[in-house]
Amino acid sequence: MAASHRSLTRLTDKKCVPCNLKELRPMSEDSAQTLMPQVPEWSLVNDGGVMKLRRSWTVRTFSKGLDFFRIVSVLAESEGHHPDLHLVGWNNVTIEIWTHAVGGLTENDFILAAKIDKLDVLDLLRRKPSD
Ligand SMILES: C[C@H](O)[C@H](O)[C@H]1CNC2=NC(N)=NC(=O)C2=N1
Protein backbone atom coordinates (compact mmCIF):
# COMPACT_ATOMS: atom_id res chain seq x y z
CA MET A 1 0.00 0.00 0.00
CA ALA A 2 1.38 3.40 -0.86
CA ALA A 3 2.30 5.48 2.15
CA SER A 4 -0.31 8.02 1.12
CA HIS A 5 -2.96 5.37 1.79
CA ARG A 6 -1.50 4.57 5.21
CA SER A 7 -4.28 3.22 7.36
CA LEU A 8 -5.95 5.97 9.40
CA THR A 9 -6.89 3.46 12.10
CA ARG A 10 -5.90 4.64 15.57
CA LEU A 11 -2.68 3.08 16.82
CA THR A 12 -4.40 1.74 19.94
CA ASP A 13 -6.88 -0.17 17.77
CA LYS A 14 -4.01 -2.03 16.12
CA LYS A 15 -1.96 -5.06 17.14
CA CYS A 16 1.80 -5.50 16.83
CA VAL A 17 2.89 -7.91 14.09
CA PRO A 18 5.74 -10.45 14.47
CA CYS A 19 9.05 -8.71 13.82
CA ASN A 20 10.43 -11.56 11.77
CA LEU A 21 8.33 -10.66 8.71
CA LYS A 22 10.93 -10.50 5.95
CA GLU A 23 9.40 -7.38 4.42
CA LEU A 24 9.69 -5.45 7.69
CA ARG A 25 11.86 -2.35 7.17
CA PRO A 26 12.72 0.57 9.41
CA MET A 27 10.55 3.59 8.61
CA SER A 28 12.04 6.88 7.46
CA GLU A 29 12.39 9.80 9.85
CA ASP A 30 9.66 11.63 7.87
CA SER A 31 7.27 8.71 8.35
CA ALA A 32 8.12 8.62 12.05
CA GLN A 33 7.47 12.37 12.33
CA THR A 34 3.99 11.95 10.80
CA LEU A 35 3.11 9.45 13.55
CA MET A 36 4.49 11.49 16.47
CA PRO A 37 1.25 13.50 17.00
CA GLN A 38 -0.42 10.20 18.02
CA VAL A 39 2.14 9.69 20.79
CA PRO A 40 2.55 13.31 21.98
CA GLU A 41 4.22 12.36 25.31
CA TRP A 42 7.07 10.59 23.51
CA SER A 43 10.26 11.92 21.96
CA LEU A 44 11.78 10.73 18.70
CA VAL A 45 15.49 10.22 19.30
CA ASN A 46 18.40 9.16 17.13
CA ASP A 47 20.63 6.97 19.29
CA GLY A 48 23.85 6.39 17.36
CA GLY A 49 21.96 6.11 14.10
CA VAL A 50 19.11 4.05 15.55
CA MET A 51 15.79 5.92 15.75
CA LYS A 52 13.84 5.21 18.92
CA LEU A 53 10.81 6.46 20.87
CA ARG A 54 11.62 7.63 24.41
CA ARG A 55 9.46 8.71 27.38
CA SER A 56 10.33 9.25 31.05
CA TRP A 57 8.32 9.23 34.30
CA THR A 58 9.12 9.84 37.97
CA VAL A 59 7.73 7.08 40.20
CA ARG A 60 6.98 7.40 43.91
CA THR A 61 9.24 4.61 45.12
CA PHE A 62 11.79 2.20 43.71
CA SER A 63 9.40 -0.71 44.11
CA LYS A 64 6.62 1.23 42.34
CA GLY A 65 9.08 1.54 39.48
CA LEU A 66 9.23 -2.24 39.34
CA ASP A 67 5.42 -2.40 39.59
CA PHE A 68 5.37 -0.07 36.56
CA PHE A 69 7.71 -2.40 34.67
CA ARG A 70 5.54 -5.39 35.56
CA ILE A 71 2.40 -3.69 34.15
CA VAL A 72 4.29 -2.75 30.97
CA SER A 73 5.64 -6.30 30.67
CA VAL A 74 2.11 -7.75 30.59
CA LEU A 75 1.25 -5.43 27.69
CA ALA A 76 4.52 -6.19 25.88
CA GLU A 77 3.99 -9.93 26.15
CA SER A 78 0.45 -9.61 24.83
CA GLU A 79 1.75 -7.56 21.88
CA GLY A 80 4.81 -9.72 21.30
CA HIS A 81 6.79 -6.49 21.11
CA HIS A 82 9.08 -5.33 23.88
CA PRO A 83 10.44 -2.02 25.18
CA ASP A 84 13.80 -1.26 26.73
CA LEU A 85 13.17 -0.49 30.42
CA HIS A 86 15.42 1.80 32.50
CA LEU A 87 15.07 2.55 36.23
CA VAL A 88 17.84 4.90 37.46
CA GLY A 89 18.41 7.12 40.46
CA TRP A 90 15.86 4.88 42.26
CA ASN A 91 12.75 6.71 40.94
CA ASN A 92 13.45 7.73 37.34
CA VAL A 93 11.84 5.47 34.76
CA THR A 94 12.66 5.78 31.07
CA ILE A 95 11.21 3.54 28.37
CA GLU A 96 12.75 3.34 24.91
CA ILE A 97 10.98 1.50 22.10
CA TRP A 98 12.47 0.40 18.79
CA THR A 99 12.32 -2.68 16.58
CA HIS A 100 15.54 -4.55 17.20
CA ALA A 101 14.97 -6.91 14.24
CA VAL A 102 15.30 -4.02 11.77
CA GLY A 103 17.48 -1.62 13.81
CA GLY A 104 14.97 1.19 13.70
CA LEU A 105 11.32 2.14 14.02
CA THR A 106 8.30 0.26 12.69
CA GLU A 107 4.61 0.81 13.33
CA ASN A 108 4.88 -1.79 16.13
CA ASP A 109 6.85 0.71 18.18
CA PHE A 110 4.17 3.38 17.87
CA ILE A 111 1.41 0.88 18.71
CA LEU A 112 3.24 -0.16 21.88
CA ALA A 113 3.93 3.46 22.89
CA ALA A 114 0.29 4.44 22.39
CA LYS A 115 -0.89 1.46 24.46
CA ILE A 116 1.64 2.23 27.23
CA ASP A 117 0.09 5.71 27.42
CA LYS A 118 -3.30 4.09 28.16
CA LEU A 119 -2.07 2.00 31.11
CA ASP A 120 -3.52 2.90 34.51
CA VAL A 121 -0.29 3.74 36.35
CA LEU A 122 -1.20 7.09 37.96
CA ASP A 123 -0.96 5.68 41.52
CA LEU A 124 2.66 4.69 40.83
CA LEU A 125 3.74 8.15 39.72
CA ARG A 126 5.00 11.08 41.76
CA ARG A 127 2.47 13.88 41.37
CA LYS A 128 4.45 16.68 43.02
CA PRO A 129 8.13 17.05 44.00
CA SER A 130 7.28 16.64 47.71
CA ASP A 131 5.76 13.20 47.08
C1 LIG B 1 9.16 -13.11 16.58
C2 LIG B 1 9.00 -11.90 17.48
O1 LIG B 1 8.17 -10.98 16.80
C3 LIG B 1 10.34 -11.24 17.75
O2 LIG B 1 11.21 -12.06 18.45
C4 LIG B 1 10.13 -9.93 18.49
C5 LIG B 1 10.01 -10.01 19.99
N1 LIG B 1 9.91 -8.64 20.52
C6 LIG B 1 10.56 -7.61 19.88
N2 LIG B 1 10.58 -6.39 20.41
C7 LIG B 1 11.25 -5.37 19.82
N3 LIG B 1 11.24 -4.14 20.36
N4 LIG B 1 11.93 -5.59 18.67
C8 LIG B 1 11.99 -6.77 18.05
O3 LIG B 1 12.65 -6.90 16.99
C9 LIG B 1 11.25 -7.86 18.64
N5 LIG B 1 11.17 -9.04 18.06
The ligand as an ORCA input file, in Angstrom:
! r2SCAN-3c Opt
* xyz 0 1
  C       9.161    -13.106     16.575
  C       8.998    -11.896     17.482
  O       8.170    -10.979     16.798
  C      10.343    -11.237     17.749
  O      11.214    -12.060     18.455
  C      10.131     -9.933     18.489
  C      10.006    -10.006     19.990
  N       9.915     -8.635     20.520
  C      10.558     -7.612     19.877
  N      10.576     -6.386     20.409
  C      11.247     -5.372     19.818
  N      11.239     -4.144     20.362
  N      11.933     -5.590     18.672
  C      11.992     -6.770     18.049
  O      12.645     -6.902     16.994
  C      11.246     -7.857     18.639
  N      11.171     -9.041     18.065
*
